Amino acid sequence: MTEPHGWSAEFTARAARRTAAPEPDWTHASRLHPAVVRSVQKFQVGESGDGAHLIANAATVGDRDYETAIRLFVAEEQNHARMLAGILRSAGAPTKRAHWSDTVFVHLRRLLGLKLELMVLAIAEIVALRYYRALADGGNDELLTDVSERILDDERHHVPFQCRRLNVAFDGMRAPARILVKHAWRTLALGVVVVVAVDHGSALRACGVTRRTFVVDTMQLFDDAAASVFDGVPMRV
């Protein structure tokens, strides 16, 4: 059994604060750039999973507190999906049932066990940090900014949370293997970030962010995360 790390305490505290906090102003009629609408529709699909596979993998660790934390993490992601659906509704746009990028991402996450699933999931969370910052700063809509900032507040905790678990998972790995895994992870991250930059480029441009800037900024965030996993360097999120 793993040593206790206090995995769930922060999630529990945030859940209590979220329950007590007022909801976004859903009466606001959003006026979003069409490219932003299409982009948010895709991200909403990605945030709406039930997390059953991740929860099942977390249960294999043998740490009830970590499993509780994962369940609370999934609940936060589902809340993101709910809020993104609210934005789309306020803009008079429907949600989508599926998108190819989410399907690929889910299959990639499920190829192996918890370790690979968390590595792929961490990439998604890092992408989200830069994506929602772009929406918050350049979306030019009060409700979009509010919801994006709320999601960002969660993601700033999600990335270190995933990295802490990965740091524990890789703790006993020998240095040559760690270096190999780190480089492979970065290669995968770069591929994912470039795909997102291309697929969501029009929305990013509408928010004042070029594809190149998005890729560079997101990979800087990734390198910080990788350093925290493999070198124990505190993250600057």
NUSE-749907 format. One record per atom (N, C-alpha, C, O): residue in three letters; x, y, z. Coordinates in steps of 0.001 Angstrom, whole numbers, plus 500000, padded with zeros to 6 digits. Each point is the difference from the previous one (the first is absolute). Layout:
N
ALAXYZ
...
***
This chain:
237
MET500851498801500000
MET499149501199500000
MET500886501248500000
MET501045500015500651
THR498546501034498622
THR500792501218499939
THR499935500765501310
THR499069499848500792
GLU501948500979499412
GLU499996500872501163
GLU498955501093499806
GLU499739500411498869
PRO499656500068502233
PRO498987501049499860
PRO500605501309499509
PRO501068500406500458
HIS498253500247498616
HIS500483501269499454
HIS498966501117500138
HIS500227501103499502
GLY498666498644501148
GLY498984501040500131
GLY499425500403498662
GLY499822501187499726
TRP499886497827499437
TRP499554500289498641
TRP498673500745499940
TRP499838500887499163
SER499207498774501706
SER498624500478499810
SER499658501290500742
SER498982500623499699
ALA501845499793501266
ALA499624501125500866
ALA499730501275499200
ALA499022500703500251
GLU501849499587498789
GLU499854501226499216
GLU498742499946499137
GLU499300501002499856
PHE500413497831499571
PHE498787499852499188
PHE498750500185500859
PHE499035500637499578
THR500992498803501624
THR498850500114500889
THR499752501455500375
THR498856500455500015
ALA502216500277500289
ALA499875501410500368
ALA499458500817498824
ALA499161500882500187
ARG501320498824498608
ARG499525500746498836
ARG498550499678499690
ARG499244500876499580
ALA500364497873500624
ALA498598499623499772
ALA499079500781500928
ALA498920500428499595
ALA501511499756501656
ALA499197500755500963
ALA499906501470499586
ALA498933500608500088
ARG502186499956499462
ARG499986501405499558
ARG499131500178498763
ARG499282500991499871
ARG500788498048499228
ARG499196500092498770
ARG498507499938500315
ARG499201500707499386
THR500429498448501568
THR498598499877500400
THR499488501307500593
THR498850500382499785
ALA502015500300500961
ALA499597501243500667
ALA500038501211499065
ALA499351501011500271
ALA501400498894498638
ALA500177501144499106
ALA498787500181499085
ALA499328499023499670
PRO500388502205499921
PRO498896500231499063
PRO500321499431498620
PRO501165499909499612
GLU497806499716499664
GLU500142499484498643
GLU500353501144499038
GLU499755501165500312
PRO500815498511498530
PRO500153501027498958
PRO498635500575499617
PRO498969499374500244
ASP501028501782499172
ASP498752500655499601
ASP499500499388498693
ASP500321500475498910
TRP498889498464501223
TRP499522499311498811
TRP498949500794499227
TRP499616499604498900
THR499916501510501663
THR499051500830499261
THR500712500862498956
THR499354500595499137
HIS501961499468500942
HIS500778500796499055
HIS499909499382498606
HIS500217498799499838
ALA499467502006499169
ALA499945499525498616
ALA501382500190499374
ALA500390501119499667
SER500341497788500178
SER501364500081499478
SER500010500261498499
SER499164499493499251
ARG501800501305500339
ARG500229500247498572
ARG501418499545499700
ARG500959500748500193
LEU499164498026499337
LEU501303499388499782
LEU500334499952498514
LEU499120499846499153
HIS502150500288500555
HIS500477499818498627
HIS499636498578499562
HIS500149499067500789
PRO499379500748497982
PRO499609498652499541
PRO501108498948500185
PRO499712498846500314
ALA501529501548499494
ALA501107499056500179
ALA500145499607501463
ALA500352498861500306
VAL499380502073500595
VAL500059499705501430
VAL498879499026500368
VAL500211499081500792
VAL498611501115498642
VAL498887499078500251
VAL500387498585499593
VAL499804499059500768
ARG500740500785498038
ARG500381498668499518
ARG501081499388500889
ARG499989498798500266
SER500929502025500184
SER501087499529500854
SER499488499559501369
SER500379498942500503
VAL498766501869500088
VAL499433499663501308
VAL499163498726499906
VAL499999499192500929
GLN499301500624497976
GLN499219498766499810
GLN500911498774500088
GLN499636498997500614
LYS501529501082498782
LYS500942498875500027
LYS500550499769501409
LYS500088498861500459
PHE500277502219500218
PHE500536499851501353
PHE498922499494500956
PHE500295499257500936
GLN498473501141498830
GLN498915499540500870
GLN499846498485499929
GLN499731499353501012
VAL500438500084497800
VAL499952498548499852
VAL501114499358500825
VAL499776499013500699
GLY501425501558499211
GLY501142499444500711
GLY499870500053501508
GLY500569499163500700
GLU498690501810499813
GLU499845500145501452
GLU498858499144500560
GLU499833499919501217
SER499390499447497916
SER498733499414500451
SER500042498497500266
SER498952499394500221
GLY502229499989499765
GLY500076498562500240
GLY499613499622501418
GLY500026500831500908
ASP499607497877499274
ASP499582499562501334
ASP501182499587500881
ASP499839499816501206
GLY501353500039498193
GLY501187499703500793
GLY500062498596500559
GLY500831499715500862
ALA498298499393498660
ALA499923498656500588
ALA501314499235499862
ALA500426499327500939
HIS500216500770497901
HIS501255499274499788
HIS501097500533500914
HIS500749499223500593
LEU499348502101499522
LEU500995500609500879
LEU499766499603501453
LEU500947499673500716
ILE497806500355499719
ILE499670499634501383
ILE500359498537500258
ILE500530499664501059
ALA499182499474497977
ALA500340498578500155
ALA501504499806500098
ALA500472499193500801
ASN500285501545498387
ASN501456499911500073
ASN500520500525501338
ASN500918499428500587
ALA498483501667499887
ALA500429500582501278
ALA499765499028501149
ALA500756499983500972
ALA498199499210498914
ALA499683499042501064
ALA501072498931500135
ALA500139499398501065
THR500627500356497864
THR501036498967500045
THR501210500429500825
THR500828499165500365
VAL499281502130499930
VAL501142500501500769
VAL499962499491501439
VAL501039499801500629
GLY497746499992499880
GLY499854499547501376
GLY500017501113501016
GLY500250499764501182
ASP499487501451498369
ASP499983501168500880
ASP498604500618499898
ASP499669500641499003
ARG499524499162502030
ARG498612500484499970
ARG499943501525499866
ARG499117500532499328
ASP501818500163501306
ASP499993501457499934
ASP500265500472498573
ASP499380500957499536
TYR501542498370499768
TYR500270500363498613
TYR498789499711499117
TYR499657500798499128
GLU499697498059501099
GLU498800499681499230
GLU498914501047500228
GLU499312500396499059
THR500531500055502190
THR499033501063500298
THR500357501272499249
THR499127500671499448
ALA502172499661500533
ALA500450501200499290
ALA499683499914498513
ALA499581500986499395
ILE500618497840500017
ILE499708499829498569
ILE498512500172499729
ILE499615500600498996
ARG499549498876501896
ARG498553500180499827
ARG499631501485500067
ARG499160500466499231
LEU501457500264501676
LEU499730501436500119
LEU500560500756498797
LEU499411500982499549
PHE501723498560499938
PHE500571500590498789
PHE499036499825498822
PHE499744500947499256
VAL499731497856500582
VAL499043499741498917
VAL498768500892500151
VAL499466500503499012
ALA500090499689502223
ALA498840500872500241
ALA500301501433499566
ALA499127500679499460
GLU502092499780500770
GLU500370501353499575
GLU500009500099498476
GLU499555500999499436
GLU500955497960499901
GLU500006500008498538
GLU498570500014499453
GLU499708500690499023
GLN499416498551501605
GLN498605499986499566
GLN499333501352500240
GLN499126500413499237
ASN501290500272501822
ASN499481501350500239
ASN500472500956498914
ASN499269500905499599
HIS501969498888499923
HIS500480500810498872
HIS499098499786498785
HIS499604500952499328
ALA500079497780500404
ALA499126499700498854
ALA498646500682500161
ALA499444500533499040
ARG500035499445502181
ARG498705500644500273
ARG500073501500499725
ARG499093500569499393
MET501989500071501056
MET500123501445499801
MET500227500345498534
MET499467500997499514
LEU501311498198499775
LEU500198500247498572
LEU498690499830499234
LEU499728500739499054
ALA499465498287501360
ALA498671499847499389
ALA499153501235500268
ALA499226500429499145
GLY500925500142502050
GLY499272501230500334
GLY500409501168499128
GLY499159500803499597
ILE502132499298500108
ILE500478501052499100
ILE499397499832498608
ILE499504500953499399
LEU500552497814500107
LEU499443499743498663
LEU498509500317499961
LEU499505500581499035
ARG499789499035502016
ARG498569500286500076
ARG499759501512499993
ARG499078500483499344
SER501746500251501382
SER499827501457500060
SER500296500653498654
SER499528501101499716
ALA501270498200499449
ALA500317500519498674
ALA499059499451498933
ALA500155500300498816
GLY498860498888501609
GLY499044499433499060
GLY500572498884499153
GLY499528499746498892
ALA501504499577501637
ALA500652498921499253
ALA499803498665500720
ALA499941499972501229
PRO499957498935498036
PRO499822498679500629
PRO501340499415500446
PRO501062500461499579
THR498875498535501263
THR501185499205500312
THR500125498903498950
THR499048499706499277
LYS502136499693500648
LYS500219498880499084
LYS500071498702500793
LYS500412499997501160
ARG499187498905498214
ARG500023498709500682
ARG501387499377499973
ARG500355499248500908
ALA500440501053498061
ALA501321499388499872
ALA500863500856499080
ALA499502500820499228
HIS501812498964500878
HIS500943500634499082
HIS501190499076499849
HIS500405499353500965
TRP500163500572497843
TRP501075499042499711
TRP501186500160500936
TRP500598499005500411
SER499753502230499934
SER501179500217500841
SER499804499401501394
SER500936499452500582
ASP497846500654499947
ASP499726499413501312
ASP500046498474499918
ASP500515499345500906
THR498954500095498023
THR500016498544499832
THR501433499475499962
THR500317499008500656
VAL500549501657498575
VAL501407499598499926
VAL500669500115501363
VAL500741499108500413
PHE498997501983500275
PHE500614500256501292
PHE499594498930501014
PHE500840499506500752
VAL497900500142499270
VAL499510498990500939
VAL500645498653499722
VAL500428499314500928
HIS499648500295497790
HIS500618498714499656
HIS501481499991500371
HIS500518498988500471
LEU500161502134499319
LEU501420500097500354
LEU500191499837501498
LEU500900499286500442
ARG498259501372500338
ARG500091499909501457
ARG499825498575500499
ARG500595499615501006
ARG498596499603498300
ARG499630498679500497
ARG500878498866499474
ARG499697498827500219
LEU501390501518499088
LEU500860498971499424
LEU500643499121501058
LEU500081498783499830
LEU500379501824501266
LEU500674499252501054
LEU499354500323501345
LEU498792500228500072
GLY501998499792500979
GLY499460500181501341
GLY499922501448500437
GLY499993500919499181
LEU499948499264502132
LEU499793501321500589
LEU501106500977499623
LEU499729501173499742
LYS501512498356500223
LYS501122500897499747
LYS499861500702498654
LYS500122501223499918
LEU499620497996499015
LEU499841500610498680
LEU498748500861499956
LEU500003501065499383
GLU498936498492501258
GLU498760500779499996
GLU500236501374500626
GLU499509501007499489
LEU501234499038501608
LEU500285501281500654
LEU500928500867499150
LEU499857501223499976
MET501090498153499329
MET500906500771499146
MET499230500679498874
MET500234501171499700
VAL498846498090499675
VAL499191500578498925
VAL499038501046500567
VAL499797501059499406
LEU499619498631501742
LEU499073500927500635
LEU500702501298500396
LEU499433501083499858
ALA501791498809500633
ALA500756501197500378
ALA500237500905498800
ALA499954501224500123
ILE500299498176498715
ILE500163500815498787
ILE498725500789499727
ILE500056501188499681
ALA498794498151500446
ALA498720500683499774
ALA499810501151500979
ALA499518501068499624
GLU500861498713501630
GLU499838501046501020
GLU500925501184499714
GLU499628501152500220
ILE501564498559499294
ILE500951501073499677
ILE499498500801498805
ILE500086501228499991
VAL499388498076498997
VAL499393500690498864
VAL498866500899500481
VAL499856501132499539
ALA499341498355501395
ALA498871500771500521
ALA500458501285500678
ALA499322501023499905
LEU501826498938500780
LEU500500501209500656
LEU500179501141498996
LEU499590501132500257
ARG501020498565498611
ARG500238501068499014
ARG498735500331499222
ARG499770501158499652
TYR499411497838500075
TYR498778500223499220
TYR499020500899500754
TYR499508500982499444
TYR500211498695501800
TYR499025500796500748
TYR500554501377500356
TYR499234500945500190
ARG502098499177499903
ARG500573501337500184
ARG499726500844498767
ARG499687501185500116
ALA500426498217498701
ALA499701500732498766
ALA498541500444499968
ALA499706501137499633
LEU499385497974500747
LEU498576500357500017
LEU499708501088501027
LEU499243500931499728
ALA501359498949501448
ALA499752500980501060
ALA500510501383499616
ALA499351501006500285
ASP501799499041499074
ASP500617501292499670
ASP499480500615498707
ASP499949501223499874
GLY499661497931499154
GLY499686500543498681
GLY498641499646499449
GLY499694500332498855
GLY499467498988501946
GLY498696499582499501
GLY498984501117499889
GLY498985499861499317
ASN501288501256501361
ASN499132501181499920
ASN498541499716500352
ASN499078500511499364
ASP500738498666501658
ASP498642499715500462
ASP500063499784501512
ASP500832499236500489
GLU498298501429500236
GLU500031499968501461
GLU499811498594500560
GLU500731499583500898
LEU498297499692498578
LEU499737498651500505
LEU501140499050499634
LEU500410499176500819
LEU500097500935497967
LEU501115499156499576
LEU501219500236500887
LEU500680499050500385
THR499595502197499938
THR501123500314500873
THR499793499412501383
THR500916499407500570
ASP497887500757499971
ASP499691499480501340
ASP500199498490500057
ASP500686499493500887
VAL498712499793498167
VAL500098498541500003
VAL501442499550499755
VAL500474499064500643
SER500214501590498440
SER501389499632499713
SER500885500172501225
SER500860499161500267
GLU498936501920500480
GLU500790500223501216
GLU499691498935501056
GLU500898499560500718
ARG497850500033499377
ARG499632498944500960
ARG500677498683499626
ARG500517499289500862
ILE499471500396497845
ILE500642498766499556
ILE501510500081500213
ILE500625499033500436
LEU499950502117499258
LEU501444500181500213
LEU500378499801501458
LEU501051499430500295
ASP498115501029500608
ASP500282499831501418
ASP500112498523500357
ASP500846499617500808
ASP498306499556498595
ASP500086498550500214
ASP501245499423499338
ASP500720499206500606
GLU499532501196498146
GLU501121499418499258
GLU501343500312500646
GLU500939499210499897
ARG499156501931500766
ARG501259500337500691
ARG500286499030501137
ARG501142499883500446
HIS497829499423500025
HIS500175498964501015
HIS500081498607499358
HIS500686499118500515
HIS498628500692498387
HIS499983498689499362
HIS501384499592499494
HIS500420498858500191
VAL500284502066499169
VAL501302499644499425
VAL500990499573501082
VAL500600498932499870
PRO499600501852501194
PRO500895499522501062
PRO499530498697500645
PRO500823499169500383
PHE497864500647499740
PHE499457498761500566
PHE500424498795499163
PHE500485499009500545
GLN499334501067498129
GLN500395498886499139
GLN501510499793500056
GLN500478498866500002
CYS500268502232500043
CYS501465499893500014
CYS500507499405501316
CYS500983499259500002
ARG498370501051501092
ARG500385499401501285
ARG499846498494499951
ARG500870499267500471
ARG498022500265498958
ARG499773498566499912
ARG501023499334499081
ARG500492498911500297
LEU499827501749498581
LEU500992499459499075
LEU501386499988500625
LEU500782499080499758
ASN499528501930501042
ASN501286500032500700
ASN500144498777500903
ASN501065499387500066
VAL497853500268500628
VAL500004498799500847
VAL500156498752499137
VAL500751499089500348
ALA498536500872498523
ALA500010498813499139
ALA501368499731499388
ALA500378498844499809
PHE500370502218499882
PHE501304499847499355
PHE501167500026500989
PHE501162499956499596
ASP498532500116501672
ASP501041500186501014
ASP501061498896499974
ASP501182500283500196
GLY498419498481499568
GLY500956498892500040
GLY500653499676498671
GLY500788499059499915
MET498900501703499045
MET500536499699498669
MET501443500479499882
MET500343501069500505
ARG500487498161498844
ARG501404500365499823
ARG500143501189499058
ARG499158500241499135
ALA501944500502501062
ALA500207501255499280
ALA499918499872498479
ALA499328500826499383
PRO501309498195499972
PRO499903499913498530
PRO498562499821499516
PRO499587500604499010
ALA499657498558501701
ALA498604499777499612
ALA499173501266500221
ALA499125500318499194
ARG501142500395501880
ARG499275501250500275
ARG500224501016498888
ARG499071500682499567
ILE502182499410499977
ILE500332500941498920
ILE499261499619498720
ILE499461500860499303
LEU500518497844500396
LEU499309499521498803
LEU498510500297500066
LEU499411500487499034
VAL499980499215502116
VAL498565500255500164
VAL499704501496499903
VAL499020500406499376
LYS501821500397501236
LYS499794501455499979
LYS500016500538498574
LYS499162500827499639
HIS501790498705499543
HIS500088500469498612
HIS498816499487499175
HIS499462500725499163
ALA500139498029501076
ALA498846499460499276
ALA498730500770500352
ALA499170500277499135
TRP500691500063502138
TRP498837500763500462
TRP499975501371499347
TRP498945500482499586
ARG502223500141500324
ARG500060501333499382
ARG499649499941498519
ARG499324500886499477
THR501134498074499859
THR499677499839498575
THR498494499848499801
THR499416500605499102
LEU499965498573501753
LEU498550499839499937
LEU499297501325500277
LEU499051500362499305
ALA501416500359501712
ALA499385501288500349
ALA500092500985498848
ALA499032500694499689
LEU502125499365499684
LEU500162500930498882
LEU499041499669498872
LEU499406500897499402
GLY500439497812500301
GLY499055499604498961
GLY498578500413500334
GLY499282500519499146
VAL500309499250502106
VAL498649500367500425
VAL499799501515499922
VAL498975500471499506
VAL501994500276500977
VAL499877501467500032
VAL499911500563498581
VAL499215500912499745
VAL501579498553499339
VAL499942500475498618
VAL498638499692499380
VAL499433500837499297
VAL500042497965500963
VAL498673499643499472
VAL498931500953500537
VAL499143500464499248
VAL500911499827502054
VAL499029500926500594
VAL500154501394499385
VAL499008500661499691
ALA502232499778500136
ALA500238501331499421
ALA499432500098498595
ALA499453501036499622
VAL500670497898499602
VAL499457500000498640
VAL498478499923500031
VAL499317500761499314
ASP500159498314501485
ASP498554499769500037
ASP499242501202500559
ASP498884500287499566
HIS501713500411501387
HIS499333501135500658
HIS500641501334499618
HIS499786501010500670
GLY500991498991498265
GLY500736501200499620
GLY499130501212499765
GLY500363501108500394
SER498489498702498967
SER499118501143499708
SER499471500623501285
SER499918501223500110
ALA499723497944500860
ALA499505500512501281
ALA501113500713500762
ALA499778501053500597
LEU501417498367499380
LEU501130500640500677
LEU500292501360499378
LEU500243500978500706
ARG499731499073497960
ARG500231501272499310
ARG498946501025500383
ARG500312501176500189
ALA498433498379499928
ALA498917500914500392
ALA500230500557501402
ALA499503501074500339
CYS501256498187500472
CYS500323500439501369
CYS501356500684500073
CYS500486500303501090
GLY500130499943497753
GLY501267500736499968
GLY501236499156500244
GLY501047500533500364
VAL498849498139499441
VAL501129499101500238
VAL500319499254498711
VAL499128499338499437
THR502108500762500090
THR500383499270498797
THR500243498526500332
THR500206499636501158
ARG499766499539497821
ARG500301498582500208
ARG501397499815500586
ARG500201499201500915
ARG500750501538498553
ARG501386499880500480
ARG500099500369501477
ARG500640499294500780
THR498731501802499596
THR500032500423501408
THR499372498941500890
THR500517499699501076
PHE498369499735498475
PHE499331498963500786
PHE500920498809500205
PHE500109499486501114
VAL500557500065497821
VAL500887498844500105
VAL501169500291500929
VAL500322499192500871
VAL500315501962498946
VAL501165500346500829
VAL499615500124501465
VAL500676499450500870
ASP498256501262499405
ASP499564500201501389
ASP499607498678500660
ASP500351499742501152
THR498919499428498107
THR499527498738500578
THR501160499050500254
THR500006499293501008
MET500972500679498098
MET501153499130500217
MET500869500488501162
MET500653499192500661
GLN499361502110499594
GLN500696500494501191
GLN499312499494501263
GLN500658499605500963
LEU498018500411499023
LEU499242499443501120
LEU500281498505500143
LEU500155499497501113
PHE499911499801497763
PHE500280498571500056
PHE501385499735500596
PHE500156499111500837
ASP500840501654498737
ASP501355499783500511
ASP500062500223501510
ASP500723499293500702
ASP498530501675499792
ASP499915500208501460
ASP499399498771500671
ASP500475499551501043
ALA498468499909498337
ALA499335498823500574
ALA500933498797499984
ALA500084499269500987
ALA500615500520497904
ALA500910498861499895
ALA501137500107501015
ALA500431498995500565
ALA500049502222499661
ALA501060500192500988
ALA499505499665501402
ALA500762499498500825
SER497971500777499445
SER499454499676501321
SER499848498487500163
SER500152499475501103
VAL499550499830497804
VAL499826498543500063
VAL501340499296500152
VAL500150499134500863
PHE500817501223498317
PHE501250499239499931
PHE501146500604500803
PHE500956499299500332
ASP498962501991499985
ASP501098500652500721
ASP499581500583501333
ASP500835500516500743
GLY497854499406499576
GLY499526500517501271
GLY500008501507500120
GLY499990500540501106
VAL500028500152497743
VAL500013501475499993
VAL498578500504500183
VAL499113499591499252
PRO500638501285501719
PRO498637500512500223
PRO499463500701498752
PRO500734500718499322
MET497991499072500381
MET499374500613498837
MET499678501460500243
MET499721500421501123
ARG500327500352497775
ARG499632501429500052
ARG498701500190499253
ARG499979500621498937
VAL498927498848501612
VAL498693500091499319
VAL499227501183500558
VAL498876500262499570
***
